[in-house]
Amino acid sequence: MRSHAKQTISAQIPVELALAIEKLAQELDRSKSWIIKEALTFMLAERERRHNDILSGLADVDAGRVVSHSEIVDFAARLKKE
């Protein structure tokens, strides 16, 4: 995702969000573009991480690596006793 080529995009956002971006840019002494790029990069990476976690969980289910409902109930009961 590291490319030196750039593309300008346009988006309409609520005024409150635009003001928050501007305030953060001033606080961090960064451009609004930098703030938006960082936020989008983080959001996309987090989305990818969650997607991979879901795929991993589904692979566990397919492989039979699961915990039964009764095991969870027993575990919860033990926690209450402690």
mmCIF file of the N, C-alpha and C atoms, coordinates in Angstrom:
data_MODEL
# 
_entry.id   MODEL 
# 
loop_
_atom_site.group_PDB 
_atom_site.id 
_atom_site.type_symbol 
_atom_site.label_atom_id 
_atom_site.label_alt_id 
_atom_site.label_comp_id 
_atom_site.label_asym_id 
_atom_site.label_entity_id 
_atom_site.label_seq_id 
_atom_site.pdbx_PDB_ins_code 
_atom_site.Cartn_x 
_atom_site.Cartn_y 
_atom_site.Cartn_z 
_atom_site.occupancy 
_atom_site.B_iso_or_equiv 
_atom_site.pdbx_formal_charge 
_atom_site.auth_seq_id 
_atom_site.auth_comp_id 
_atom_site.auth_asym_id 
_atom_site.auth_atom_id 
_atom_site.pdbx_PDB_model_num 
ATOM 1   N N  . MET A 1 1  ? 0.812   -1.180  0.000  1.00 0.00 ? 1  MET A N  1 
ATOM 2   C CA . MET A 1 1  ? 0.000   0.000   0.000  1.00 0.00 ? 1  MET A CA 1 
ATOM 3   C C  . MET A 1 1  ? 0.868   1.261   0.000  1.00 0.00 ? 1  MET A C  1 
ATOM 4   N N  . ARG A 1 2  ? 2.152   1.085   0.056  1.00 0.00 ? 2  ARG A N  1 
ATOM 5   C CA . ARG A 1 2  ? 3.062   2.226   0.031  1.00 0.00 ? 2  ARG A CA 1 
ATOM 6   C C  . ARG A 1 2  ? 3.351   2.609   -1.414 1.00 0.00 ? 2  ARG A C  1 
ATOM 7   N N  . SER A 1 3  ? 2.692   3.637   -1.879 1.00 0.00 ? 3  SER A N  1 
ATOM 8   C CA . SER A 1 3  ? 2.906   4.121   -3.224 1.00 0.00 ? 3  SER A CA 1 
ATOM 9   C C  . SER A 1 3  ? 3.169   5.614   -3.157 1.00 0.00 ? 3  SER A C  1 
ATOM 10  N N  . HIS A 1 4  ? 4.055   6.084   -4.011 1.00 0.00 ? 4  HIS A N  1 
ATOM 11  C CA . HIS A 1 4  ? 4.344   7.512   -4.034 1.00 0.00 ? 4  HIS A CA 1 
ATOM 12  C C  . HIS A 1 4  ? 3.373   8.259   -4.931 1.00 0.00 ? 4  HIS A C  1 
ATOM 13  N N  . ALA A 1 5  ? 2.666   7.531   -5.784 1.00 0.00 ? 5  ALA A N  1 
ATOM 14  C CA . ALA A 1 5  ? 1.651   8.167   -6.614 1.00 0.00 ? 5  ALA A CA 1 
ATOM 15  C C  . ALA A 1 5  ? 0.498   8.594   -5.718 1.00 0.00 ? 5  ALA A C  1 
ATOM 16  N N  . LYS A 1 6  ? -0.091  9.722   -6.048 1.00 0.00 ? 6  LYS A N  1 
ATOM 17  C CA . LYS A 1 6  ? -1.171  10.240  -5.212 1.00 0.00 ? 6  LYS A CA 1 
ATOM 18  C C  . LYS A 1 6  ? -2.387  10.522  -6.066 1.00 0.00 ? 6  LYS A C  1 
ATOM 19  N N  . GLN A 1 7  ? -3.528  10.459  -5.410 1.00 0.00 ? 7  GLN A N  1 
ATOM 20  C CA . GLN A 1 7  ? -4.791  10.775  -6.067 1.00 0.00 ? 7  GLN A CA 1 
ATOM 21  C C  . GLN A 1 7  ? -5.625  11.586  -5.099 1.00 0.00 ? 7  GLN A C  1 
ATOM 22  N N  . THR A 1 8  ? -6.215  12.626  -5.594 1.00 0.00 ? 8  THR A N  1 
ATOM 23  C CA . THR A 1 8  ? -7.091  13.445  -4.775 1.00 0.00 ? 8  THR A CA 1 
ATOM 24  C C  . THR A 1 8  ? -8.496  12.875  -4.854 1.00 0.00 ? 8  THR A C  1 
ATOM 25  N N  . ILE A 1 9  ? -9.120  12.740  -3.678 1.00 0.00 ? 9  ILE A N  1 
ATOM 26  C CA . ILE A 1 9  ? -10.510 12.312  -3.639 1.00 0.00 ? 9  ILE A CA 1 
ATOM 27  C C  . ILE A 1 9  ? -11.310 13.374  -2.904 1.00 0.00 ? 9  ILE A C  1 
ATOM 28  N N  . SER A 1 10 ? -12.587 13.313  -3.090 1.00 0.00 ? 10 SER A N  1 
ATOM 29  C CA . SER A 1 10 ? -13.464 14.292  -2.475 1.00 0.00 ? 10 SER A CA 1 
ATOM 30  C C  . SER A 1 10 ? -14.536 13.558  -1.703 1.00 0.00 ? 10 SER A C  1 
ATOM 31  N N  . ALA A 1 11 ? -14.869 14.078  -0.523 1.00 0.00 ? 11 ALA A N  1 
ATOM 32  C CA . ALA A 1 11 ? -15.914 13.452  0.285  1.00 0.00 ? 11 ALA A CA 1 
ATOM 33  C C  . ALA A 1 11 ? -16.618 14.533  1.093  1.00 0.00 ? 11 ALA A C  1 
ATOM 34  N N  . GLN A 1 12 ? -17.901 14.388  1.225  1.00 0.00 ? 12 GLN A N  1 
ATOM 35  C CA . GLN A 1 12 ? -18.641 15.295  2.092  1.00 0.00 ? 12 GLN A CA 1 
ATOM 36  C C  . GLN A 1 12 ? -18.726 14.659  3.474  1.00 0.00 ? 12 GLN A C  1 
ATOM 37  N N  . ILE A 1 13 ? -18.351 15.439  4.486  1.00 0.00 ? 13 ILE A N  1 
ATOM 38  C CA . ILE A 1 13 ? -18.383 14.954  5.864  1.00 0.00 ? 13 ILE A CA 1 
ATOM 39  C C  . ILE A 1 13 ? -19.098 15.979  6.725  1.00 0.00 ? 13 ILE A C  1 
ATOM 40  N N  . PRO A 1 14 ? -19.616 15.545  7.870  1.00 0.00 ? 14 PRO A N  1 
ATOM 41  C CA . PRO A 1 14 ? -20.281 16.496  8.763  1.00 0.00 ? 14 PRO A CA 1 
ATOM 42  C C  . PRO A 1 14 ? -19.313 17.598  9.206  1.00 0.00 ? 14 PRO A C  1 
ATOM 43  N N  . VAL A 1 15 ? -19.849 18.766  9.405  1.00 0.00 ? 15 VAL A N  1 
ATOM 44  C CA . VAL A 1 15 ? -19.038 19.920  9.824  1.00 0.00 ? 15 VAL A CA 1 
ATOM 45  C C  . VAL A 1 15 ? -18.269 19.598  11.098 1.00 0.00 ? 15 VAL A C  1 
ATOM 46  N N  . GLU A 1 16 ? -18.924 18.912  12.049 1.00 0.00 ? 16 GLU A N  1 
ATOM 47  C CA . GLU A 1 16 ? -18.262 18.589  13.316 1.00 0.00 ? 16 GLU A CA 1 
ATOM 48  C C  . GLU A 1 16 ? -17.028 17.734  13.095 1.00 0.00 ? 16 GLU A C  1 
ATOM 49  N N  . LEU A 1 17 ? -17.107 16.800  12.162 1.00 0.00 ? 17 LEU A N  1 
ATOM 50  C CA . LEU A 1 17 ? -15.958 15.945  11.861 1.00 0.00 ? 17 LEU A CA 1 
ATOM 51  C C  . LEU A 1 17 ? -14.850 16.755  11.205 1.00 0.00 ? 17 LEU A C  1 
ATOM 52  N N  . ALA A 1 18 ? -15.218 17.635  10.290 1.00 0.00 ? 18 ALA A N  1 
ATOM 53  C CA . ALA A 1 18 ? -14.218 18.486  9.639  1.00 0.00 ? 18 ALA A CA 1 
ATOM 54  C C  . ALA A 1 18 ? -13.506 19.366  10.666 1.00 0.00 ? 18 ALA A C  1 
ATOM 55  N N  . LEU A 1 19 ? -14.261 19.892  11.620 1.00 0.00 ? 19 LEU A N  1 
ATOM 56  C CA . LEU A 1 19 ? -13.660 20.724  12.670 1.00 0.00 ? 19 LEU A CA 1 
ATOM 57  C C  . LEU A 1 19 ? -12.729 19.898  13.560 1.00 0.00 ? 19 LEU A C  1 
ATOM 58  N N  . ALA A 1 20 ? -13.141 18.678  13.867 1.00 0.00 ? 20 ALA A N  1 
ATOM 59  C CA . ALA A 1 20 ? -12.300 17.806  14.691 1.00 0.00 ? 20 ALA A CA 1 
ATOM 60  C C  . ALA A 1 20 ? -11.001 17.466  13.961 1.00 0.00 ? 20 ALA A C  1 
ATOM 61  N N  . ILE A 1 21 ? -11.082 17.231  12.669 1.00 0.00 ? 21 ILE A N  1 
ATOM 62  C CA . ILE A 1 21 ? -9.881  16.944  11.868 1.00 0.00 ? 21 ILE A CA 1 
ATOM 63  C C  . ILE A 1 21 ? -8.959  18.157  11.872 1.00 0.00 ? 21 ILE A C  1 
ATOM 64  N N  . GLU A 1 22 ? -9.539  19.319  11.673 1.00 0.00 ? 22 GLU A N  1 
ATOM 65  C CA . GLU A 1 22 ? -8.744  20.546  11.664 1.00 0.00 ? 22 GLU A CA 1 
ATOM 66  C C  . GLU A 1 22 ? -8.071  20.778  13.014 1.00 0.00 ? 22 GLU A C  1 
ATOM 67  N N  . LYS A 1 23 ? -8.806  20.566  14.100 1.00 0.00 ? 23 LYS A N  1 
ATOM 68  C CA . LYS A 1 23 ? -8.246  20.742  15.445 1.00 0.00 ? 23 LYS A CA 1 
ATOM 69  C C  . LYS A 1 23 ? -7.097  19.766  15.694 1.00 0.00 ? 23 LYS A C  1 
ATOM 70  N N  . LEU A 1 24 ? -7.302  18.503  15.323 1.00 0.00 ? 24 LEU A N  1 
ATOM 71  C CA . LEU A 1 24 ? -6.252  17.504  15.517 1.00 0.00 ? 24 LEU A CA 1 
ATOM 72  C C  . LEU A 1 24 ? -5.029  17.821  14.669 1.00 0.00 ? 24 LEU A C  1 
ATOM 73  N N  . ALA A 1 25 ? -5.246  18.266  13.462 1.00 0.00 ? 25 ALA A N  1 
ATOM 74  C CA . ALA A 1 25 ? -4.133  18.644  12.590 1.00 0.00 ? 25 ALA A CA 1 
ATOM 75  C C  . ALA A 1 25 ? -3.306  19.763  13.222 1.00 0.00 ? 25 ALA A C  1 
ATOM 76  N N  . GLN A 1 26 ? -3.980  20.727  13.809 1.00 0.00 ? 26 GLN A N  1 
ATOM 77  C CA . GLN A 1 26 ? -3.269  21.823  14.469 1.00 0.00 ? 26 GLN A CA 1 
ATOM 78  C C  . GLN A 1 26 ? -2.507  21.321  15.696 1.00 0.00 ? 26 GLN A C  1 
ATOM 79  N N  . GLU A 1 27 ? -3.166  20.461  16.485 1.00 0.00 ? 27 GLU A N  1 
ATOM 80  C CA . GLU A 1 27 ? -2.521  19.935  17.696 1.00 0.00 ? 27 GLU A CA 1 
ATOM 81  C C  . GLU A 1 27 ? -1.278  19.130  17.368 1.00 0.00 ? 27 GLU A C  1 
ATOM 82  N N  . LEU A 1 28 ? -1.346  18.358  16.287 1.00 0.00 ? 28 LEU A N  1 
ATOM 83  C CA . LEU A 1 28 ? -0.222  17.497  15.911 1.00 0.00 ? 28 LEU A CA 1 
ATOM 84  C C  . LEU A 1 28 ? 0.747   18.162  14.947 1.00 0.00 ? 28 LEU A C  1 
ATOM 85  N N  . ASP A 1 29 ? 0.429   19.393  14.551 1.00 0.00 ? 29 ASP A N  1 
ATOM 86  C CA . ASP A 1 29 ? 1.233   20.118  13.567 1.00 0.00 ? 29 ASP A CA 1 
ATOM 87  C C  . ASP A 1 29 ? 1.403   19.291  12.291 1.00 0.00 ? 29 ASP A C  1 
ATOM 88  N N  . ARG A 1 30 ? 0.280   18.763  11.842 1.00 0.00 ? 30 ARG A N  1 
ATOM 89  C CA . ARG A 1 30 ? 0.226   17.969  10.608 1.00 0.00 ? 30 ARG A CA 1 
ATOM 90  C C  . ARG A 1 30 ? -0.849  18.546  9.701  1.00 0.00 ? 30 ARG A C  1 
ATOM 91  N N  . SER A 1 31 ? -0.842  18.126  8.459  1.00 0.00 ? 31 SER A N  1 
ATOM 92  C CA . SER A 1 31 ? -1.873  18.592  7.537  1.00 0.00 ? 31 SER A CA 1 
ATOM 93  C C  . SER A 1 31 ? -3.162  17.795  7.751  1.00 0.00 ? 31 SER A C  1 
ATOM 94  N N  . LYS A 1 32 ? -4.268  18.371  7.322  1.00 0.00 ? 32 LYS A N  1 
ATOM 95  C CA . LYS A 1 32 ? -5.539  17.644  7.384  1.00 0.00 ? 32 LYS A CA 1 
ATOM 96  C C  . LYS A 1 32 ? -5.458  16.393  6.516  1.00 0.00 ? 32 LYS A C  1 
ATOM 97  N N  . SER A 1 33 ? -4.771  16.479  5.395  1.00 0.00 ? 33 SER A N  1 
ATOM 98  C CA . SER A 1 33 ? -4.607  15.300  4.530  1.00 0.00 ? 33 SER A CA 1 
ATOM 99  C C  . SER A 1 33 ? -3.893  14.176  5.267  1.00 0.00 ? 33 SER A C  1 
ATOM 100 N N  . TRP A 1 34 ? -2.878  14.537  6.049  1.00 0.00 ? 34 TRP A N  1 
ATOM 101 C CA . TRP A 1 34 ? -2.136  13.524  6.805  1.00 0.00 ? 34 TRP A CA 1 
ATOM 102 C C  . TRP A 1 34 ? -3.059  12.848  7.817  1.00 0.00 ? 34 TRP A C  1 
ATOM 103 N N  . ILE A 1 35 ? -3.863  13.648  8.522  1.00 0.00 ? 35 ILE A N  1 
ATOM 104 C CA . ILE A 1 35 ? -4.780  13.108  9.521  1.00 0.00 ? 35 ILE A CA 1 
ATOM 105 C C  . ILE A 1 35 ? -5.755  12.135  8.859  1.00 0.00 ? 35 ILE A C  1 
ATOM 106 N N  . ILE A 1 36 ? -6.333  12.547  7.756  1.00 0.00 ? 36 ILE A N  1 
ATOM 107 C CA . ILE A 1 36 ? -7.312  11.702  7.059  1.00 0.00 ? 36 ILE A CA 1 
ATOM 108 C C  . ILE A 1 36 ? -6.651  10.440  6.534  1.00 0.00 ? 36 ILE A C  1 
ATOM 109 N N  . LYS A 1 37 ? -5.453  10.559  5.972  1.00 0.00 ? 37 LYS A N  1 
ATOM 110 C CA . LYS A 1 37 ? -4.738  9.382   5.457  1.00 0.00 ? 37 LYS A CA 1 
ATOM 111 C C  . LYS A 1 37 ? -4.427  8.394   6.581  1.00 0.00 ? 37 LYS A C  1 
ATOM 112 N N  . GLU A 1 38 ? -3.974  8.914   7.728  1.00 0.00 ? 38 GLU A N  1 
ATOM 113 C CA . GLU A 1 38 ? -3.679  8.046   8.864  1.00 0.00 ? 38 GLU A CA 1 
ATOM 114 C C  . GLU A 1 38 ? -4.946  7.331   9.343  1.00 0.00 ? 38 GLU A C  1 
ATOM 115 N N  . ALA A 1 39 ? -6.042  8.067   9.439  1.00 0.00 ? 39 ALA A N  1 
ATOM 116 C CA . ALA A 1 39 ? -7.295  7.474   9.906  1.00 0.00 ? 39 ALA A CA 1 
ATOM 117 C C  . ALA A 1 39 ? -7.779  6.389   8.949  1.00 0.00 ? 39 ALA A C  1 
ATOM 118 N N  . LEU A 1 40 ? -7.732  6.661   7.657  1.00 0.00 ? 40 LEU A N  1 
ATOM 119 C CA . LEU A 1 40 ? -8.171  5.662   6.678  1.00 0.00 ? 40 LEU A CA 1 
ATOM 120 C C  . LEU A 1 40 ? -7.250  4.444   6.663  1.00 0.00 ? 40 LEU A C  1 
ATOM 121 N N  . THR A 1 41 ? -5.956  4.689   6.770  1.00 0.00 ? 41 THR A N  1 
ATOM 122 C CA . THR A 1 41 ? -4.997  3.576   6.796  1.00 0.00 ? 41 THR A CA 1 
ATOM 123 C C  . THR A 1 41 ? -5.255  2.680   7.995  1.00 0.00 ? 41 THR A C  1 
ATOM 124 N N  . PHE A 1 42 ? -5.480  3.294   9.170  1.00 0.00 ? 42 PHE A N  1 
ATOM 125 C CA . PHE A 1 42 ? -5.765  2.527   10.374 1.00 0.00 ? 42 PHE A CA 1 
ATOM 126 C C  . PHE A 1 42 ? -7.066  1.747   10.222 1.00 0.00 ? 42 PHE A C  1 
ATOM 127 N N  . MET A 1 43 ? -8.114  2.403   9.714  1.00 0.00 ? 43 MET A N  1 
ATOM 128 C CA . MET A 1 43 ? -9.408  1.754   9.568  1.00 0.00 ? 43 MET A CA 1 
ATOM 129 C C  . MET A 1 43 ? -9.326  0.560   8.622  1.00 0.00 ? 43 MET A C  1 
ATOM 130 N N  . LEU A 1 44 ? -8.638  0.728   7.501  1.00 0.00 ? 44 LEU A N  1 
ATOM 131 C CA . LEU A 1 44 ? -8.519  -0.368  6.541  1.00 0.00 ? 44 LEU A CA 1 
ATOM 132 C C  . LEU A 1 44 ? -7.685  -1.520  7.101  1.00 0.00 ? 44 LEU A C  1 
ATOM 133 N N  . ALA A 1 45 ? -6.630  -1.204  7.841  1.00 0.00 ? 45 ALA A N  1 
ATOM 134 C CA . ALA A 1 45 ? -5.811  -2.256  8.454  1.00 0.00 ? 45 ALA A CA 1 
ATOM 135 C C  . ALA A 1 45 ? -6.617  -3.003  9.513  1.00 0.00 ? 45 ALA A C  1 
ATOM 136 N N  . GLU A 1 46 ? -7.397  -2.280  10.302 1.00 0.00 ? 46 GLU A N  1 
ATOM 137 C CA . GLU A 1 46 ? -8.224  -2.908  11.335 1.00 0.00 ? 46 GLU A CA 1 
ATOM 138 C C  . GLU A 1 46 ? -9.288  -3.802  10.706 1.00 0.00 ? 46 GLU A C  1 
ATOM 139 N N  . ARG A 1 47 ? -9.872  -3.333  9.632  1.00 0.00 ? 47 ARG A N  1 
ATOM 140 C CA . ARG A 1 47 ? -10.879 -4.128  8.919  1.00 0.00 ? 47 ARG A CA 1 
ATOM 141 C C  . ARG A 1 47 ? -10.254 -5.419  8.378  1.00 0.00 ? 47 ARG A C  1 
ATOM 142 N N  . GLU A 1 48 ? -9.059  -5.317  7.823  1.00 0.00 ? 48 GLU A N  1 
ATOM 143 C CA . GLU A 1 48 ? -8.355  -6.488  7.306  1.00 0.00 ? 48 GLU A CA 1 
ATOM 144 C C  . GLU A 1 48 ? -8.031  -7.461  8.444  1.00 0.00 ? 48 GLU A C  1 
ATOM 145 N N  . ARG A 1 49 ? -7.588  -6.921  9.591  1.00 0.00 ? 49 ARG A N  1 
ATOM 146 C CA . ARG A 1 49 ? -7.270  -7.770  10.740 1.00 0.00 ? 49 ARG A CA 1 
ATOM 147 C C  . ARG A 1 49 ? -8.504  -8.530  11.206 1.00 0.00 ? 49 ARG A C  1 
ATOM 148 N N  . ARG A 1 50 ? -9.630  -7.824  11.323 1.00 0.00 ? 50 ARG A N  1 
ATOM 149 C CA . ARG A 1 50 ? -10.869 -8.484  11.757 1.00 0.00 ? 50 ARG A CA 1 
ATOM 150 C C  . ARG A 1 50 ? -11.306 -9.543  10.753 1.00 0.00 ? 50 ARG A C  1 
ATOM 151 N N  . HIS A 1 51 ? -11.168 -9.245  9.471  1.00 0.00 ? 51 HIS A N  1 
ATOM 152 C CA . HIS A 1 51 ? -11.535 -10.216 8.438  1.00 0.00 ? 51 HIS A CA 1 
ATOM 153 C C  . HIS A 1 51 ? -10.675 -11.477 8.572  1.00 0.00 ? 51 HIS A C  1 
ATOM 154 N N  . ASN A 1 52 ? -9.378  -11.294 8.771  1.00 0.00 ? 52 ASN A N  1 
ATOM 155 C CA . ASN A 1 52 ? -8.477  -12.437 8.943  1.00 0.00 ? 52 ASN A CA 1 
ATOM 156 C C  . ASN A 1 52 ? -8.804  -13.221 10.210 1.00 0.00 ? 52 ASN A C  1 
ATOM 157 N N  . ASP A 1 53 ? -9.173  -12.521 11.287 1.00 0.00 ? 53 ASP A N  1 
ATOM 158 C CA . ASP A 1 53 ? -9.579  -13.203 12.516 1.00 0.00 ? 53 ASP A CA 1 
ATOM 159 C C  . ASP A 1 53 ? -10.829 -14.053 12.289 1.00 0.00 ? 53 ASP A C  1 
ATOM 160 N N  . ILE A 1 54 ? -11.769 -13.522 11.527 1.00 0.00 ? 54 ILE A N  1 
ATOM 161 C CA . ILE A 1 54 ? -12.993 -14.275 11.220 1.00 0.00 ? 54 ILE A CA 1 
ATOM 162 C C  . ILE A 1 54 ? -12.650 -15.509 10.403 1.00 0.00 ? 54 ILE A C  1 
ATOM 163 N N  . LEU A 1 55 ? -11.797 -15.349 9.389  1.00 0.00 ? 55 LEU A N  1 
ATOM 164 C CA . LEU A 1 55 ? -11.404 -16.502 8.575  1.00 0.00 ? 55 LEU A CA 1 
ATOM 165 C C  . LEU A 1 55 ? -10.698 -17.552 9.424  1.00 0.00 ? 55 LEU A C  1 
ATOM 166 N N  . SER A 1 56 ? -9.871  -17.091 10.353 1.00 0.00 ? 56 SER A N  1 
ATOM 167 C CA . SER A 1 56 ? -9.172  -18.008 11.251 1.00 0.00 ? 56 SER A CA 1 
ATOM 168 C C  . SER A 1 56 ? -10.171 -18.747 12.140 1.00 0.00 ? 56 SER A C  1 
ATOM 169 N N  . GLY A 1 57 ? -11.154 -18.031 12.652 1.00 0.00 ? 57 GLY A N  1 
ATOM 170 C CA . GLY A 1 57 ? -12.180 -18.657 13.481 1.00 0.00 ? 57 GLY A CA 1 
ATOM 171 C C  . GLY A 1 57 ? -12.991 -19.677 12.702 1.00 0.00 ? 57 GLY A C  1 
ATOM 172 N N  . LEU A 1 58 ? -13.334 -19.349 11.479 1.00 0.00 ? 58 LEU A N  1 
ATOM 173 C CA . LEU A 1 58 ? -14.080 -20.296 10.639 1.00 0.00 ? 58 LEU A CA 1 
ATOM 174 C C  . LEU A 1 58 ? -13.250 -21.539 10.339 1.00 0.00 ? 58 LEU A C  1 
ATOM 175 N N  . ALA A 1 59 ? -11.945 -21.352 10.149 1.00 0.00 ? 59 ALA A N  1 
ATOM 176 C CA . ALA A 1 59 ? -11.060 -22.501 9.932  1.00 0.00 ? 59 ALA A CA 1 
ATOM 177 C C  . ALA A 1 59 ? -11.025 -23.372 11.180 1.00 0.00 ? 59 ALA A C  1 
ATOM 178 N N  . ASP A 1 60 ? -11.029 -22.766 12.367 1.00 0.00 ? 60 ASP A N  1 
ATOM 179 C CA . ASP A 1 60 ? -11.076 -23.528 13.616 1.00 0.00 ? 60 ASP A CA 1 
ATOM 180 C C  . ASP A 1 60 ? -12.357 -24.354 13.686 1.00 0.00 ? 60 ASP A C  1 
ATOM 181 N N  . VAL A 1 61 ? -13.474 -23.732 13.328 1.00 0.00 ? 61 VAL A N  1 
ATOM 182 C CA . VAL A 1 61 ? -14.748 -24.461 13.341 1.00 0.00 ? 61 VAL A CA 1 
ATOM 183 C C  . VAL A 1 61 ? -14.692 -25.623 12.371 1.00 0.00 ? 61 VAL A C  1 
ATOM 184 N N  . ASP A 1 62 ? -14.204 -25.377 11.166 1.00 0.00 ? 62 ASP A N  1 
ATOM 185 C CA . ASP A 1 62 ? -14.108 -26.446 10.162 1.00 0.00 ? 62 ASP A CA 1 
ATOM 186 C C  . ASP A 1 62 ? -13.218 -27.587 10.636 1.00 0.00 ? 62 ASP A C  1 
ATOM 187 N N  . ALA A 1 63 ? -12.194 -27.260 11.422 1.00 0.00 ? 63 ALA A N  1 
ATOM 188 C CA . ALA A 1 63 ? -11.266 -28.278 11.920 1.00 0.00 ? 63 ALA A CA 1 
ATOM 189 C C  . ALA A 1 63 ? -11.750 -28.905 13.219 1.00 0.00 ? 63 ALA A C  1 
ATOM 190 N N  . GLY A 1 64 ? -12.893 -28.450 13.712 1.00 0.00 ? 64 GLY A N  1 
ATOM 191 C CA . GLY A 1 64 ? -13.435 -29.029 14.934 1.00 0.00 ? 64 GLY A CA 1 
ATOM 192 C C  . GLY A 1 64 ? -12.856 -28.470 16.208 1.00 0.00 ? 64 GLY A C  1 
ATOM 193 N N  . ARG A 1 65 ? -12.115 -27.377 16.108 1.00 0.00 ? 65 ARG A N  1 
ATOM 194 C CA . ARG A 1 65 ? -11.528 -26.755 17.299 1.00 0.00 ? 65 ARG A CA 1 
ATOM 195 C C  . ARG A 1 65 ? -12.556 -25.780 17.881 1.00 0.00 ? 65 ARG A C  1 
ATOM 196 N N  . VAL A 1 66 ? -13.501 -26.328 18.625 1.00 0.00 ? 66 VAL A N  1 
ATOM 197 C CA . VAL A 1 66 ? -14.582 -25.534 19.194 1.00 0.00 ? 66 VAL A CA 1 
ATOM 198 C C  . VAL A 1 66 ? -14.770 -25.903 20.659 1.00 0.00 ? 66 VAL A C  1 
ATOM 199 N N  . VAL A 1 67 ? -15.501 -25.071 21.374 1.00 0.00 ? 67 VAL A N  1 
ATOM 200 C CA . VAL A 1 67 ? -15.842 -25.330 22.767 1.00 0.00 ? 67 VAL A CA 1 
ATOM 201 C C  . VAL A 1 67 ? -17.362 -25.457 22.827 1.00 0.00 ? 67 VAL A C  1 
ATOM 202 N N  . SER A 1 68 ? -17.828 -26.501 23.470 1.00 0.00 ? 68 SER A N  1 
ATOM 203 C CA . SER A 1 68 ? -19.266 -26.731 23.525 1.00 0.00 ? 68 SER A CA 1 
ATOM 204 C C  . SER A 1 68 ? -19.954 -25.750 24.475 1.00 0.00 ? 68 SER A C  1 
ATOM 205 N N  . HIS A 1 69 ? -21.241 -25.614 24.282 1.00 0.00 ? 69 HIS A N  1 
ATOM 206 C CA . HIS A 1 69 ? -22.030 -24.736 25.139 1.00 0.00 ? 69 HIS A CA 1 
ATOM 207 C C  . HIS A 1 69 ? -21.948 -25.174 26.597 1.00 0.00 ? 69 HIS A C  1 
ATOM 208 N N  . SER A 1 70 ? -22.026 -26.468 26.834 1.00 0.00 ? 70 SER A N  1 
ATOM 209 C CA . SER A 1 70 ? -21.984 -26.957 28.213 1.00 0.00 ? 70 SER A CA 1 
ATOM 210 C C  . SER A 1 70 ? -20.629 -26.671 28.868 1.00 0.00 ? 70 SER A C  1 
ATOM 211 N N  . GLU A 1 71 ? -19.554 -26.721 28.104 1.00 0.00 ? 71 GLU A N  1 
ATOM 212 C CA . GLU A 1 71 ? -18.238 -26.385 28.655 1.00 0.00 ? 71 GLU A CA 1 
ATOM 213 C C  . GLU A 1 71 ? -18.185 -24.912 29.063 1.00 0.00 ? 71 GLU A C  1 
ATOM 214 N N  . ILE A 1 72 ? -18.799 -24.058 28.278 1.00 0.00 ? 72 ILE A N  1 
ATOM 215 C CA . ILE A 1 72 ? -18.833 -22.633 28.604 1.00 0.00 ? 72 ILE A CA 1 
ATOM 216 C C  . ILE A 1 72 ? -19.681 -22.392 29.850 1.00 0.00 ? 72 ILE A C  1 
ATOM 217 N N  . VAL A 1 73 ? -20.820 -23.073 29.943 1.00 0.00 ? 73 VAL A N  1 
ATOM 218 C CA . VAL A 1 73 ? -21.689 -22.938 31.112 1.00 0.00 ? 73 VAL A CA 1 
ATOM 219 C C  . VAL A 1 73 ? -20.946 -23.391 32.365 1.00 0.00 ? 73 VAL A C  1 
ATOM 220 N N  . ASP A 1 74 ? -20.251 -24.524 32.279 1.00 0.00 ? 74 ASP A N  1 
ATOM 221 C CA . ASP A 1 74 ? -19.466 -25.013 33.410 1.00 0.00 ? 74 ASP A CA 1 
ATOM 222 C C  . ASP A 1 74 ? -18.361 -24.018 33.792 1.00 0.00 ? 74 ASP A C  1 
ATOM 223 N N  . PHE A 1 75 ? -17.702 -23.469 32.798 1.00 0.00 ? 75 PHE A N  1 
ATOM 224 C CA . PHE A 1 75 ? -16.644 -22.501 33.040 1.00 0.00 ? 75 PHE A CA 1 
ATOM 225 C C  . PHE A 1 75 ? -17.208 -21.263 33.754 1.00 0.00 ? 75 PHE A C  1 
ATOM 226 N N  . ALA A 1 76 ? -18.339 -20.762 33.285 1.00 0.00 ? 76 ALA A N  1 
ATOM 227 C CA . ALA A 1 76 ? -18.973 -19.591 33.889 1.00 0.00 ? 76 ALA A CA 1 
ATOM 228 C C  . ALA A 1 76 ? -19.386 -19.894 35.336 1.00 0.00 ? 76 ALA A C  1 
ATOM 229 N N  . ALA A 1 77 ? -19.861 -21.076 35.573 1.00 0.00 ? 77 ALA A N  1 
ATOM 230 C CA . ALA A 1 77 ? -20.270 -21.462 36.937 1.00 0.00 ? 77 ALA A CA 1 
ATOM 231 C C  . ALA A 1 77 ? -19.055 -21.484 37.861 1.00 0.00 ? 77 ALA A C  1 
ATOM 232 N N  . ARG A 1 78 ? -17.924 -21.982 37.364 1.00 0.00 ? 78 ARG A N  1 
ATOM 233 C CA . ARG A 1 78 ? -16.696 -21.997 38.173 1.00 0.00 ? 78 ARG A CA 1 
ATOM 234 C C  . ARG A 1 78 ? -16.240 -20.573 38.483 1.00 0.00 ? 78 ARG A C  1 
ATOM 235 N N  . LEU A 1 79 ? -16.396 -19.678 37.545 1.00 0.00 ? 79 LEU A N  1 
ATOM 236 C CA . LEU A 1 79 ? -15.998 -18.286 37.778 1.00 0.00 ? 79 LEU A CA 1 
ATOM 237 C C  . LEU A 1 79 ? -16.823 -17.653 38.874 1.00 0.00 ? 79 LEU A C  1 
ATOM 238 N N  . LYS A 1 80 ? -18.120 -17.987 38.917 1.00 0.00 ? 80 LYS A N  1 
ATOM 239 C CA . LYS A 1 80 ? -18.999 -17.415 39.933 1.00 0.00 ? 80 LYS A CA 1 
ATOM 240 C C  . LYS A 1 80 ? -18.627 -17.893 41.328 1.00 0.00 ? 80 LYS A C  1 
ATOM 241 N N  . LYS A 1 81 ? -18.074 -19.107 41.426 1.00 0.00 ? 81 LYS A N  1 
ATOM 242 C CA . LYS A 1 81 ? -17.704 -19.662 42.724 1.00 0.00 ? 81 LYS A CA 1 
ATOM 243 C C  . LYS A 1 81 ? -16.419 -19.030 43.270 1.00 0.00 ? 81 LYS A C  1 
ATOM 244 N N  . GLU A 1 82 ? -15.606 -18.491 42.403 1.00 0.00 ? 82 GLU A N  1 
ATOM 245 C CA . GLU A 1 82 ? -14.316 -17.939 42.844 1.00 0.00 ? 82 GLU A CA 1 
ATOM 246 C C  . GLU A 1 82 ? -14.455 -16.614 43.511 1.00 0.00 ? 82 GLU A C  1 
# 
